[in-house]
């Protein structure tokens, strides 16, 4: 059974954990972030189902705040250096 999350602060902390997990498991110096990838990580590792559009809005704000480069695709994707994860501004 999948859990639902509505509280904005817990949603933000879950997305932060998912991004950290992606960077931890990455063998590359750069991780490509997308709302679908983060949703998949949350679903697979935590059993949590969050709507992709909610994740997308948070990811977009995070990218804007930290000046992450957006890739030219139909689905918004952002480039994140693994070394930058600890210094990301979340609020």
C-alpha positions in Angstrom: 0.0 0.0 0.0 1.4 3.4 -1.0 1.4 6.3 1.4 0.2 9.8 0.4 2.1 12.9 1.5 0.4 16.4 1.6 2.4 18.4 4.2 4.7 20.8 2.2 7.7 20.5 4.6 7.6 16.7 4.7 7.2 16.7 0.9 10.3 18.9 0.6 12.3 16.7 2.9 11.3 13.6 0.9 12.4 15.1 -2.3 15.6 16.2 -0.7 16.2 12.6 0.4 15.4 11.3 -3.1 17.9 13.7 -4.7 20.6 12.8 -2.2 19.9 9.1 -2.8 20.2 9.6 -6.6 23.5 11.4 -6.1 24.8 8.8 -3.7 24.2 5.9 -6.1 25.5 7.8 -9.1 28.8 6.8 -10.6 28.9 10.0 -12.7 29.9 13.5 -11.5 26.6 14.9 -12.9 23.0 13.7 -12.2 20.1 14.6 -14.4 17.1 15.4 -12.2 13.5 15.1 -13.5 10.2 14.9 -11.6 9.6 11.4 -13.0 12.9 10.2 -11.8 12.4 11.6 -8.3 8.9 10.1 -8.2 10.2 6.7 -9.2 12.9 6.9 -6.4 10.3 7.8 -3.8 8.0 5.1 -5.0 10.6 2.3 -5.2 12.6 3.1 -2.0 10.0 4.6 0.3 6.6 3.3 -1.1 5.4 6.9 -1.3 3.2 8.1 -4.2 3.5 11.8 -4.9 2.0 13.4 -8.0 4.6 14.3 -10.6 3.3 17.8 -11.1 3.9 18.6 -7.4 7.4 17.3 -7.6 7.9 19.3 -10.8 7.0 22.6 -9.2 9.3 22.0 -6.2 12.1 20.9 -8.5 11.6 23.9 -10.7 11.8 26.3 -7.7 14.9 24.4 -6.5 16.6 24.7 -9.9 15.8 28.4 -10.2 17.1 29.1 -6.7 20.3 27.2 -7.2 20.8 28.2 -10.9 20.8 24.6 -12.2 21.1 24.3 -15.9 17.9 23.2 -17.7 18.2 20.6 -20.4 16.3 21.2 -23.7 13.7 18.4 -23.5 9.9 18.4 -23.4 10.0 17.2 -19.8 11.9 19.6 -17.6 15.2 18.1 -16.6 18.0 19.8 -14.7 21.7 19.1 -14.4 23.2 18.8 -10.9 26.8 18.2 -10.0 27.1 15.6 -7.3 29.6 17.8 -5.5 26.9 20.6 -5.2 24.3 18.5 -3.3 25.4 19.4 0.2 25.3 23.2 -0.7 21.9 23.3 -2.3 19.6 26.1 -1.1 16.2 24.5 -0.2 14.2 27.5 1.0 
